[in-house]
Structures are given as C-alpha cells and as structure tokens.
C-alpha cells in the first residue's frame, strides 16, 4: 500500500474518511510501532528491506494470519520487480508491518481494521500466484453467437490471505462441455436496460481523481478534502459527496483558470522540479506573486456578488448577526455569517448509536433535556430514555458472555473426565 491506496480501500470497505485513516495509521506507526511510515507515495520496497521480510512475517504470525505466515516462513520468498524496485521509491517505501511483535488486543477496533488491510496486502504480495482454469464456450443459436465463461480454481495462492472471495461464485460454475455438443435451450429472455448517469464522487473516488490530476500529495490530500468540508463547499450524503450552494456560487464567481485542475497540477509539477534542482525557486515565487496580484485585481473589479441562500432568522449570540444553516460531516449546524466572528452551534448530529428498529445510525437533535434521537424509519427516543435502555442492556448477559460461559463449562466437564487433569488438580491443592 501507499497512503492514497490505503485511504481509498479504508473508505470503500469501512467508510473511514481520508483524514481518519491517516490519523489511525499515524498511531499504528508512532504509538504501537507495528506499521512503517504512512505518508508514502510508493507501493514498492527497496532492496535493503528484502533481508527483513521473514522477520516481519514472524512479527505478524498471530491470529488469522498464522496459516499463511507459517507457509511463507517454510518457503523461499521469490523477490521480483513487481514489489521490489529501488527506482520506484523516492522518499519512503510502501506501508508494511515492522519487525515489532504485534499484540492484537492492544489495538482499538479501527486500528485493527487498518492493520488488517496492511498485513493482508503485505502477505498476499509475498504469496504465489492465484491459479485457475478458465473455460469459454461459444454457442450458435439461430445464427447468433452467445458466449459463456466459467472458472475452476487450481490453486488459491495469494487469495488464501483473504478468507472471503468476492468473486467466489464465479468459480466452478461451468459444467463439462465438449466441442460441437448440441445443447437443449430451455428458455430465452431479452434483457432491456438503460445507461446510468455518472455516480457522485465519494472520498475513495475523489482521492483517485486527485491523484490522477496530480492535485496535492499523499500528505496533503486528506487535509484538502477536510478543508472543503469544514468551509461548507462540499457536503456528505451517505457516502456520496455533493457540492453545496456555496460551492456552486464560488465556482461561478472565481476566474475560470483558478478552478481548473490543470493549474494546480502545473504548480505541483514546478514544485517537484524545484526539489529536483530542475527549476530555480525564485523564478517560481515571482510567477506566483505576479499571478496573485493579477487574480486579486480581476476579482476586485468583478461585479459579481455572493448571496447566502441558507440564511436563518436565528441571531448570533456573540455579534447579533444572522446565522447560516449548514451541513457538516456529522450533521447540521448554525454558523455566523460574519467570518471573523465564526460562532458555531450544533443543530443535529449523526451519532454512532443504532436504531433499535432498523439498526441505522441515529440523529441527535435538540438541546439539554429536550435532546432526542431520531431515525429515518420514524423511530424517536428521548436521550434520557435511550440512556436508561442502554443501561438495562448492559445488565443483561450478551451472546458473547453466554458463549464464553458455555465454553468454560465444557472445559470444566472435559477436565473432570480427564484422569490426568484430576491428578494435577489434587497436586495443586
């Protein structure tokens, strides 16, 4: 993994924001010391890392990884250019486990998920190829050619690292058919469909677009996205990212050149050239100063005006001006229209608490004793009632506790029936 690829997967699989993934990675690197430096743009290793690979495998030889780790430790790891290439590493190599022994119990749930992604990718790269036999059948029906494909697994290889194969149903699905066979057709259906418009971006696809257009770096992309959310130029609806009214107006107000990815991309390229000694920094600084003067002058002379279309009748408690209703990543809030005042007040927020009816995330509205959990399915529950219900649930034994108790009972029964265990118990007494 490089950081952007990891942020993409964490968003697609777990719904983590780019900023959240970087923060978790930073803790796994600095505090737990189980993963290498996170802010890397390379997915390759350097040749000096090769001798440490088996030590890194030993470090993660725990829990669900043991089966694959033990196989790798007994084999000769074949190094090739697909993952070891000094020329494709600039500052830091790919994100991989360190040689530090990991204790899974010390990791939080979110840390465990990010760690799991990195370890599985690391182990799968070192495993043999995934091998299968593909069968392709062409059939002639009334002069029309129809094609069917099916696969049969020969060797799982690297896919053994991943327990749940997304495309498992595609394998062993083709019956044995010989050439020139005549098959009976039971049924024919014509499927009519329509093309869908492009889908909204989410954080994963936005990161891909930024990387493709050379916007930002692995270290800054998460902060750029967060800044757009925090300044309410974009908002989140489920996983989709939508532009706000404020964002639309901004795009109409700013000069055309300033909103093109090509401009920022060209700046990034020049900064890279400066770091490599191909461009004098003073030339770039002068260009930026001149451009800034011209662009500010153009904006000042423009007749276009920005209008708030989300102004409420609520007055700011600090300066008395009207407040704007905006959508943040975690819910709705009121923000003073005066940017210098910048007073903010939460109206509602999406919580991690789940609805007892449909299990969706609950929205918390109101203030003080009037705070109420509301769900899109229609369920409503006062905060006080919710807390009372949760306390009652805590006092009840969970399925996990019951299973743990049953296992301990089974173990006691086994020990009771075991003469050796009985003798050992007597010695201990």
Number of C-alpha atoms within 10 A of each C-alpha: 22 21 23 27 18 21 26 23 18 21 20 16 11 12 18 21 22 25 18 16 24 23 14 19 28 18 16 22 18 13 10 17 17 23 24 20 21 28 21 21 22 20 20 23 22 17 12 9 11 13 9 11 19 16 16 23 25 18 18 23 18 15 9 13 17 15 13 20 23 13 11 18 15 9 10 10 14 9 13 9 10 10 17 20 16 14 9 17 17 12 9 19 25 24 27 25 26 20 19 15 18 19 13 14 8 10 15 10 11 15 18 15 15 21 20 14 16 19 20 18 16 21 24 18 15 21 21 16 13 14 14 14 13 14 16 11 14 12 15 10 9 6 7 7 9 10 9 10 13 16 17 15 14 10 14 15 15 19 19 18 23 16 8 9 11 8 7 11 10 14 15 15 13 16 8 6 11 8 7 8 8 10 8 6 7 5 5 6 5 5 5 5 6 5 5 6 6 6 7 13 16 21 23 24 16 16 23 17 14 17 17 10 14 17 23 18 17 22 16 12 19 21 15 16 17 16 13 14 19 14 13 18 20 22 22 19 11 9 16 14 18 15 15 17 15 18 17 12 16 14 13 12 15 16 15 9 11 12 13 10 14 14 13 17 18 14 16 16 14 17 17 13 14 16 12 9 10 11 14 13 15 10 10 14 11 11 11 13 10 10 12 12 10 11 14 13 11 12 13 9 8 12 7 12 7 10 10 11 10 13 16 15 10 15 15 21 13 10 12 11 15 17 24 22 21 20 23 20 18 14 18 17 17 25 22 25 20 15 8 7 13 15 16 15 15 19 16 22 19 18 14 10 14 14 20 11 10 12 11 15 17 23 21 23 20 15 11 8 9 11 15 20 26 19 20 12 12 9 13 16 16 17 18 13 12 15 12 12 11 11 11 10 11 10 8 10 9 11 9 9 11 11 11 12 12 12 12 12 12 12 12 13 11 12 14 13 11 11 11 10 14 12 10 10 12 8 8 6 5
